[in-house]
Amino acid sequence: MEMQALDSAMLARRGFLTWSGRLAAAGAATAFIPAQAWARSAAEKFPTVKAQFDSYVSSGKLPGLLATIGNGTASPDVIAVGTIAQGNKTPVDIDSLWRVYSMTKPITGIAAMILVGEGKLKLDQPIADFIPEFAKMTVLTDPDNSLNAVPAKNQITVRHLLTHTAGLGYGIITKGPLLQLYNEQGINPAVFSRFPIPGQPVPAPTPDLKTFAERVARLPLIAEPGTKWSYSIALDLLGRVIEVASGMDFEAFLRTRLFEPLKMTSSYFQVPAAETKRFVTNYAPMNGILFPVDPAPTSIYLDKPAFAFGGAGLVCSARDYDRFLHMLQNGGELDGTRIMTPATVALATSNLLPAGVKTEGTFIAGAGNGAGGRVGLGAFEGTFGWGGAAGTVAFVDIKRKLRAVCMAQYVPSNVYPFHEDFAKWVMKDLGISA
C-alpha cells in the first residue's frame, strides 16, 4: 500500500525537530566533558535515554528502541532496549534494520551536493537543463479547490528541490483536485504496508523514476517556485536530476558514491529476504495495542520498489546512519575515505532557502533548510538532520562534533514524542538545563 494512505496528521502534527537549538547547546558542553566520562558505559552516560527506552518497552508501548550517540572521532555509544518484534526474542542492536522514511531525504540531498561540489550541478541551475519537460510549468491559483493555473514566472532549480520550495505537492500533505491527480498518476513515492486502510483511496501504481519525473512535469504547482516552503516530493524528483547529471542510475550513484565508500553495508531500498532476521516490525499503536502494519517477515520492503525513493525509501541500520552523520561531522571524510570537501559539507549544511521564504508555521519554523534537512541558524549553525514517519530522528552538530540517531518503528510519528523528546533526553544527560 502507498504511503499516501497514511493520515496526513502524521506529518502535519509533528512537533518537529526542536533539537537544533537544544543540541547545539548540548554539543557545546561536550567539549568540557572529561575523557574518562566518555569511557563509562552508554547506560551510565545516558541514563535518561536508557530510562525512557526502558519505560516504553516495559509498558508495552513498543517492543524495541535503539539510539547511537557519537562524540568526536570515537565510535558511537549504543543504547539498545527490547526486541525487533513482539513475541520475538531477537534483541535490537546497532545492526538491526529500521524504516527511516524521510530520513532518506538528507542522504539524497547530500548525494546532490557531491555533484554540486564536482561542478556537475549548480544550486541555482534550472532542473529543465536535465529534465526538459520542466521548462514550462504552471501554478495553481487556488490549490485546495481548483485546477485553474497560470504560467510560472520562475524555473524550478536544484536549490528549490533541496529546500522544498519548488512548489511541488505531496500525497500526505496536498489537498483538493491536485491530490486526485497525484493519486491517478501514481505520484506516491513511498510504500507503507500490504494492508489497506479503510476509507483511504488506493493510488495508481508508482511508475519508474523517469516516467515519474515526466508525469510530475505535466502537473501544476501549488506555489510559484522559490516563494514558499511546502513539504513535498522534491527529494524523490531530485533523484532523477542526479541520474541525468551523473549519467548513473540514482540507486547506483548512492551505492557507489556514498554507501560503499562509507561501508554502509546495511542500507537498502529492497530488503534481502535473508536479512529479515534483523528487520524490525513496524507497528500502529491503537488503544494500547500494537497492530503490526508491516511485519518484517512479510514486509512490503521485501518487494522491489518502482524506483529508489529518494524522499522516503530507505531501510537501514543505526550503524549505517551514524557513519553517514560521522562523515558530515568530519567535514566529508571518514576512515581515510573522502566523500566530499569540507567546503561542500559546509554549504550543504547551511541555510539554502531562497531569500524571502518564510517558515513560520512549518516543520522548520525557527530554523533553515539545507540539503534535504533542517539546519540551525546563528549560534546554532552547524546542526543538520531530519526525522522519519515511523518515529526515527537523527542529527549532527558539526561544530561541536556531536551526532545522534534514535530508532523506533511506529506510525503515525506523533503517537509518541520521540521527535521532540529525544534531544531533550540527550541534553539532560549531557548536563545541560532546558
QUIWOZI-V407048 format. One record per helix or strand of 2 or more residues. SS is the DSSP state (H for helix, E for strand). FROM is the first residue (numbers start at 0). TO is the last residue. If there is no record, write none. Layout:
BEGIN
SS;FROM;TO
SS;FROM;TO
END
This chain:
BEGIN
H;2;4
H;8;11
H;18;29
H;34;37
H;41;44
H;46;57
E;63;70
E;76;82
E;96;98
H;100;116
H;126;128
H;131;134
E;137;139
E;148;150
H;157;161
H;175;184
H;208;216
H;233;245
H;249;258
E;266;267
H;272;277
E;281;285
E;288;293
H;295;297
H;299;301
E;314;315
H;317;328
E;332;333
E;336;337
H;341;347
E;367;368
E;373;374
H;377;379
E;382;386
E;392;396
E;401;406
H;412;414
H;417;428
END
